[in-house]
Amino acid sequence: QFSLSLAAARVQKTDRALPAVPLVAETRFALGQRLLDVDLSTRLADAPWHARHSGSVADRAGALTADGELTPAMLEHVRLFLPEKARPILELTDPLSLALSAELSPGAKPARVVARASAGRAVAGHVSFDRAGALLVYEPGARLFRADELVLVQKDSLAAGSYVMDTESLAYRFLLDGPFRPASISGWFSGWWDRFWE
Protein backbone atom coordinates (compact mmCIF):
# COMPACT_ATOMS: atom_id res chain seq x y z
CA GLN A 1 0.00 0.00 0.00
CA PHE A 2 1.24 3.45 -0.96
CA SER A 3 0.27 6.56 1.04
CA LEU A 4 0.70 10.27 0.35
CA SER A 5 -0.15 13.30 2.50
CA LEU A 6 -0.36 16.82 1.13
CA ALA A 7 -1.11 20.16 2.74
CA ALA A 8 -1.25 23.46 0.90
CA ALA A 9 -2.09 26.91 2.24
CA ARG A 10 -3.45 28.16 -1.09
CA VAL A 11 -4.63 26.25 -4.17
CA GLN A 12 -6.18 28.09 -7.11
CA LYS A 13 -7.46 27.14 -10.56
CA THR A 14 -6.25 30.06 -12.62
CA ASP A 15 -8.72 29.74 -15.51
CA ARG A 16 -11.70 30.28 -13.17
CA ALA A 17 -12.70 33.38 -11.25
CA LEU A 18 -12.50 31.56 -7.94
CA PRO A 19 -10.55 32.45 -4.80
CA ALA A 20 -7.59 30.37 -3.67
CA VAL A 21 -8.44 27.79 -1.00
CA PRO A 22 -6.48 25.81 1.60
CA LEU A 23 -6.25 22.07 0.94
CA VAL A 24 -5.33 19.00 3.00
CA ALA A 25 -5.28 15.64 1.20
CA GLU A 26 -4.63 12.08 2.35
CA THR A 27 -4.22 9.47 -0.40
CA ARG A 28 -3.87 5.69 -0.07
CA PHE A 29 -3.34 3.34 -3.01
CA ALA A 30 -3.56 -0.47 -2.70
CA LEU A 31 -1.34 -1.67 -5.55
CA GLY A 32 -2.61 -5.26 -5.75
CA GLN A 33 -6.29 -4.36 -5.71
CA ARG A 34 -5.80 -1.12 -7.66
CA LEU A 35 -7.97 0.75 -5.18
CA LEU A 36 -7.56 4.43 -4.43
CA ASP A 37 -8.80 6.23 -1.29
CA VAL A 38 -8.65 10.02 -1.16
CA ASP A 39 -9.62 12.25 1.79
CA LEU A 40 -9.85 15.98 1.14
CA SER A 41 -10.44 18.83 3.58
CA THR A 42 -10.72 22.42 2.47
CA ARG A 43 -12.44 25.73 3.14
CA LEU A 44 -14.64 27.01 0.33
CA ALA A 45 -15.36 30.73 0.71
CA ASP A 46 -16.15 30.88 4.45
CA ALA A 47 -17.22 27.24 5.00
CA PRO A 48 -15.24 24.08 5.81
CA TRP A 49 -15.85 21.05 3.56
CA HIS A 50 -14.72 17.45 3.76
CA ALA A 51 -14.88 14.86 0.97
CA ARG A 52 -13.81 11.27 0.58
CA HIS A 53 -13.56 9.10 -2.53
CA SER A 54 -12.92 5.37 -2.55
CA GLY A 55 -12.83 3.39 -5.75
CA SER A 56 -11.10 1.45 -8.47
CA VAL A 57 -8.48 3.10 -10.67
CA ALA A 58 -9.21 0.47 -13.34
CA ASP A 59 -12.84 1.32 -14.16
CA ARG A 60 -13.31 4.37 -11.85
CA ALA A 61 -16.30 2.82 -10.06
CA GLY A 62 -16.55 3.63 -6.38
CA ALA A 63 -18.17 5.82 -3.78
CA LEU A 64 -18.01 9.50 -2.87
CA THR A 65 -19.10 11.33 0.26
CA ALA A 66 -18.99 15.04 1.06
CA ASP A 67 -20.29 17.29 3.80
CA GLY A 68 -20.21 20.98 4.50
CA GLU A 69 -22.23 24.17 4.34
CA LEU A 70 -23.39 26.25 1.41
CA THR A 71 -23.12 29.76 2.81
CA PRO A 72 -24.35 32.99 1.20
CA ALA A 73 -20.72 33.86 0.33
CA MET A 74 -20.05 30.44 -1.23
CA LEU A 75 -23.31 30.60 -3.20
CA GLU A 76 -22.03 33.70 -4.97
CA HIS A 77 -19.09 31.63 -6.30
CA VAL A 78 -21.31 28.66 -7.19
CA ARG A 79 -23.51 30.94 -9.32
CA LEU A 80 -20.61 31.34 -11.75
CA PHE A 81 -21.07 27.71 -12.83
CA LEU A 82 -24.87 27.87 -13.22
CA PRO A 83 -26.83 28.74 -16.37
CA GLU A 84 -27.85 32.39 -16.25
CA LYS A 85 -31.55 31.57 -15.85
CA ALA A 86 -30.83 29.38 -12.81
CA ARG A 87 -28.67 31.88 -10.92
CA PRO A 88 -31.48 33.77 -9.12
CA ILE A 89 -33.39 30.61 -8.05
CA LEU A 90 -31.86 30.46 -4.56
CA GLU A 91 -31.03 33.26 -2.12
CA LEU A 92 -29.61 32.37 1.30
CA THR A 93 -29.68 34.35 4.53
CA ASP A 94 -28.47 31.42 6.67
CA PRO A 95 -26.13 28.57 5.63
CA LEU A 96 -27.51 25.42 4.05
CA SER A 97 -26.04 22.24 5.58
CA LEU A 98 -25.40 19.40 3.14
CA ALA A 99 -24.30 15.77 3.60
CA LEU A 100 -23.95 13.90 0.33
CA SER A 101 -23.12 10.34 -0.73
CA ALA A 102 -22.85 8.97 -4.26
CA GLU A 103 -22.46 5.53 -5.79
CA LEU A 104 -20.30 5.75 -8.92
CA SER A 105 -20.64 3.21 -11.72
CA PRO A 106 -17.75 2.48 -14.15
CA GLY A 107 -16.52 5.65 -15.77
CA ALA A 108 -17.19 7.54 -12.52
CA LYS A 109 -20.80 8.09 -13.63
CA PRO A 110 -23.28 8.67 -10.78
CA ALA A 111 -25.55 5.66 -10.29
CA ARG A 112 -27.29 7.01 -7.18
CA VAL A 113 -26.84 10.25 -5.26
CA VAL A 114 -28.36 10.85 -1.81
CA ALA A 115 -28.14 14.15 0.06
CA ARG A 116 -29.51 15.38 3.36
CA ALA A 117 -30.12 19.13 3.15
CA SER A 118 -31.18 21.53 5.89
CA ALA A 119 -31.53 25.28 5.49
CA GLY A 120 -32.46 28.25 7.63
CA ARG A 121 -33.85 31.48 6.21
CA ALA A 122 -33.83 31.50 2.42
CA VAL A 123 -35.77 32.35 -0.72
CA ALA A 124 -36.21 29.54 -3.26
CA GLY A 125 -38.03 30.20 -6.49
CA HIS A 126 -39.61 33.42 -5.15
CA VAL A 127 -40.88 31.61 -2.03
CA SER A 128 -39.37 32.64 1.29
CA PHE A 129 -39.17 30.33 4.29
CA ASP A 130 -37.66 30.33 7.76
CA ARG A 131 -36.50 26.72 7.75
CA ALA A 132 -36.52 23.82 5.28
CA GLY A 133 -35.11 20.35 4.99
CA ALA A 134 -35.29 17.24 2.83
CA LEU A 135 -33.70 13.93 1.94
CA LEU A 136 -32.82 14.24 -1.75
CA VAL A 137 -32.35 11.21 -4.03
CA TYR A 138 -31.19 11.26 -7.66
CA GLU A 139 -31.11 8.06 -9.74
CA PRO A 140 -30.11 8.82 -13.36
CA GLY A 141 -30.77 5.27 -14.59
CA ALA A 142 -34.36 5.44 -13.35
CA ARG A 143 -34.76 9.07 -14.53
CA LEU A 144 -35.78 9.89 -10.98
CA PHE A 145 -35.29 12.86 -8.69
CA ARG A 146 -36.98 12.65 -5.31
CA ALA A 147 -37.27 14.83 -2.21
CA ASP A 148 -38.47 12.81 0.78
CA GLU A 149 -39.05 13.95 4.35
CA LEU A 150 -39.65 17.42 2.97
CA VAL A 151 -40.32 20.10 5.61
CA LEU A 152 -41.08 23.76 4.89
CA VAL A 153 -41.52 26.24 7.75
CA GLN A 154 -42.76 29.82 7.35
CA LYS A 155 -43.97 32.34 9.91
CA ASP A 156 -47.47 30.94 10.18
CA SER A 157 -47.15 27.84 8.01
CA LEU A 158 -45.74 24.35 8.46
CA ALA A 159 -45.84 21.79 5.67
CA ALA A 160 -44.41 18.28 5.31
CA GLY A 161 -44.46 16.16 2.20
CA SER A 162 -42.56 14.88 -0.82
CA TYR A 163 -41.61 15.75 -4.39
CA VAL A 164 -40.95 13.29 -7.24
CA MET A 165 -39.87 14.18 -10.79
CA ASP A 166 -39.15 12.22 -13.96
CA THR A 167 -35.94 13.91 -15.11
CA GLU A 168 -36.62 13.17 -18.79
CA SER A 169 -40.25 14.21 -19.18
CA LEU A 170 -40.11 16.69 -16.24
CA ALA A 171 -43.47 15.33 -15.04
CA TYR A 172 -43.69 15.71 -11.27
CA ARG A 173 -45.83 15.05 -8.21
CA PHE A 174 -45.72 17.41 -5.26
CA LEU A 175 -47.48 16.41 -2.03
CA LEU A 176 -47.79 18.67 1.02
CA ASP A 177 -49.67 18.22 4.27
CA GLY A 178 -50.04 20.49 7.27
CA PRO A 179 -51.32 23.89 8.41
CA PHE A 180 -49.97 26.19 5.71
CA ARG A 181 -51.32 28.98 3.54
CA PRO A 182 -51.49 27.96 -0.16
CA ALA A 183 -50.67 31.52 -1.22
CA SER A 184 -47.33 31.25 0.60
CA ILE A 185 -45.94 28.95 -2.13
CA SER A 186 -47.58 30.61 -5.14
CA GLY A 187 -44.14 31.59 -6.43
CA TRP A 188 -43.54 27.95 -7.41
CA PHE A 189 -46.54 27.87 -9.73
CA SER A 190 -48.06 29.92 -12.52
CA GLY A 191 -51.25 31.95 -12.14
CA TRP A 192 -53.51 28.89 -11.97
CA TRP A 193 -52.45 28.22 -8.37
CA ASP A 194 -53.88 31.46 -7.00
CA ARG A 195 -57.03 31.12 -9.11
CA PHE A 196 -57.57 27.59 -7.78
CA TRP A 197 -57.84 28.90 -4.20
CA GLU A 198 -60.09 31.86 -4.99
For each residue, the residues with C-beta under 8 A, 3 or more apart:
1: 28 29 30 31
2: 28 29 31
3: 26 27 28 29
4: 25 26 27 28 29
5: 25 26 27
6: 23 24 25 26 27
7: 23 24 25
8: 11 22 23 24
9: 22
10: 20 21 22
11: 8 20 21 22 23 42
12: 18 19 20 21
13: 16 18
14:
15:
16: 13 80
17: 80
18: 12 13 21 77 80
19: 12 45 77
20: 10 11 12
21: 10 11 12 18 42 43 44
22: 8 9 10 11 42 43
23: 6 7 8 11 40 41 42
24: 6 7 8 40 41 42
25: 4 5 6 7 38 39 40 41
26: 3 4 5 6 38 39
27: 3 4 5 6 36 37 38 39
28: 1 2 3 4 36 37 38
29: 1 2 3 4 35 36 37 57
30: 1 33 34 35 36
31: 1 2 34
32:
33: 30
34: 30 31 56 57 58
35: 29 30 54 55 56 57
36: 27 28 29 30 53 54 55 56 57 62
37: 27 28 29 52 53 54
38: 25 26 27 28 52 53 54
39: 25 26 27 50 51 52
40: 23 24 25 50 51 52
41: 23 24 25 48 49 50
42: 11 21 22 23 24 48 49
43: 21 22 46 47 48 49
44: 21 47 49 68 74 77
45: 19 71 73 74 76 77
46: 43 71 73 74
47: 43 44 68 69 70 71 73 74 95
48: 41 42 43 68 69
49: 41 42 43 44 66 67 68 69
50: 39 40 41 66 67 68
51: 39 40 64 65 66 67
52: 37 38 39 40 64 65 66
53: 36 37 38 62 63 64
54: 35 36 37 38 62 63
55: 35 36 60 61 62 63 104 108
56: 34 35 36 59 60 61 62
57: 29 34 35 36 60
58: 34
59: 56 106 107
60: 55 56 57 104 106 107 108
61: 55 56 104 105 106 107 108
62: 36 53 54 55 56 104 108
63: 53 54 55 101 102 103 104
64: 51 52 53 100 101 102 104
65: 51 52 99 100 101 102
66: 49 50 51 52 98 99 100
67: 49 50 51 98 99 100
68: 44 47 48 49 50 97 98
69: 47 48 49 74 95 96 97 98
70: 47 74 75 78 92 95 96 98
71: 45 46 47 74 75 92 95 96
72: 75 76 92 93 95
73: 45 46 47 76 77
74: 44 45 46 47 69 70 71 77 78
75: 70 71 72 78 79 90 92
76: 45 72 73 79
77: 18 19 44 45 73 74 80
78: 70 74 75 81 82
79: 75 76 82 87
80: 16 17 18 77
81: 78
82: 78 79 86 87
83: 86 87
84: 87
85:
86: 82 83 89
87: 79 82 83 84
88: 91
89: 86 124 125
90: 75 122 123 124 125
91: 88 122 123 124
92: 70 71 72 75 95 96 119 121 122
93: 72 120 121 122
94: 119 120 121 122
95: 47 69 70 71 72 92 119 120
96: 69 70 71 92 117 118 119 120 122
97: 68 69 117 118 119
98: 66 67 68 69 70 115 116 117
99: 65 66 67 115 116
100: 64 65 66 67 113 114 115 116
101: 63 64 65 113 114 115
102: 63 64 65 110 111 112 113 114
103: 63 110 111 112 113
104: 55 60 61 62 63 64 108 109 110 111
105: 61 109 110 111
106: 59 60 61 109
107: 59 60 61
108: 55 60 61 62 104
109: 104 105 106 140
110: 102 103 104 105 113 138 140
111: 102 103 104 105 139 140 141
112: 102 103 137 138 139
113: 100 101 102 103 110 136 137 138 139
114: 100 101 102 135 136 137 138
115: 98 99 100 101 135 136
116: 98 99 100 133 134 135 136
117: 96 97 98 132 133 134 136
118: 96 97 131 132 133
119: 92 94 95 96 97 122 129 131 132 133
120: 93 94 95 96 130 131
121: 92 93 94 128 129 130 131
122: 90 91 92 93 94 96 119 128 129 132
123: 90 91 126 127 128 129
124: 89 90 91 127 129 132
125: 89 90 187 188
126: 123 187 188
127: 123 124 184 185 186 187 188
128: 121 122 123 154
129: 119 121 122 123 124 132 152 153 154
130: 120 121 153 154 155
131: 118 119 120 121 151 152 153
132: 117 118 119 122 124 129 150 151 152 153
133: 116 117 118 119 149 150 151
134: 116 117 147 148 149 150 151 163
135: 114 115 116 147 148 149
136: 113 114 115 116 117 145 146 147 148
137: 112 113 114 144 145 146 147 148
138: 110 112 113 114 144 145 146 167
139: 111 112 113 142 143 144 145 146
140: 109 110 111 143 167
141: 111
142: 139
143: 139 140 166 167 168 169
144: 137 138 139 164 165 166 167
145: 136 137 138 139 164 165 167
146: 136 137 138 139 162 163 164 165
147: 134 135 136 137 150 162 163 164
148: 134 135 136 137 162
149: 133 134 135 160 162
150: 132 133 134 147 159 160 161 162 163 176
151: 131 132 133 134 158 159 160
152: 129 131 132 157 158 159 160 176 180 185
153: 129 130 131 132 157 158
154: 128 129 130 157 158 180 181 184
155: 130
156: 181
157: 152 153 154 178 179 180 181 184
158: 151 152 153 154 178 179 180
159: 150 151 152 176 177 178 180 185
160: 149 150 151 152 176 177 178
161: 150 174 175 176 177 178
162: 146 147 148 149 150 173 174 175
163: 134 146 147 150 172 173 174 175
164: 144 145 146 147 172 173
165: 144 145 146 170 171 172 173
166: 143 144 169 170 171 172
167: 138 140 143 144 145 170
168: 143
169: 143 166
170: 165 166 167
171: 165 166
172: 163 164 165 166
173: 162 163 164 165
174: 161 162 163
175: 161 162 163
176: 150 152 159 160 161 180 185
177: 159 160 161
178: 157 158 159 160 161
179: 157 158
180: 152 154 157 158 159 176 184 185
181: 154 156 157 184
182: 185 186 193 196 197
183: 186 194 197
184: 127 154 157 180 181
185: 127 152 159 176 180 182 188 189 193
186: 127 182 183 189 193 194
187: 125 126 127
188: 125 126 127 185 193
189: 185 186 192 193
190: 193
191: 194 195
192: 189 195 196
193: 182 185 186 188 189 190 196 197
194: 183 186 191 197 198
195: 191 192 198
196: 182 192 193
197: 182 183 193 194
198: 194 195
